[in-house]
Amino acid sequence: MTPQQHTPEELERELGRLLPGGHWQVLPTENAPDGVVAAQFTEGESGRLVLTGLVLLADRITAEQLRAIPVTQLERNANLARRDVHEQLDRLPPLKRTPGMDPEEFSRLVAEHYRVWVRAVPNPVAAMAKRSGVKLATMHTWVREARLRGFLPPGRQRATRAPRGSS
């Protein structure tokens, strides 16, 4: 019996039995029209789902097909599809600084928003700014303030790419 003869749910269950350690999801993909792509996701330290396994089954797999699998997009889609995170986002009080609001209380609210958003999107500060209707620089200041008050851990430096032509 070939993978195409199984339902996605059957394949996910079987992959989970054979390769435990995360949630398997059979994915629709244009990159393997005659095959099946399944991805395994595990929750990382930040609460975001990260790709921990990838299975591509087809009659033939070319290097082009393999390179064309959008790994970053797979992770992004898996995180955006999480119902639990969307429910948490919907329950959060609006992120709005009002006159007279206690700075500690506001920083706690910023941290609460950040901890939920980081599970859903790769750039939580930008998403928070957009949803709250504030400038990105303002949101960065609010998150920095929450970090300085100890409500969020220090941020991680992102790896930077070397300029083109440098070695």
Beta strands, then each sheet from edge to edge (+ up, - down):
strand 1: 23-27
strand 2: 36-43
strand 3: 49-57
sheet 1: 1+ 2- 3+
end
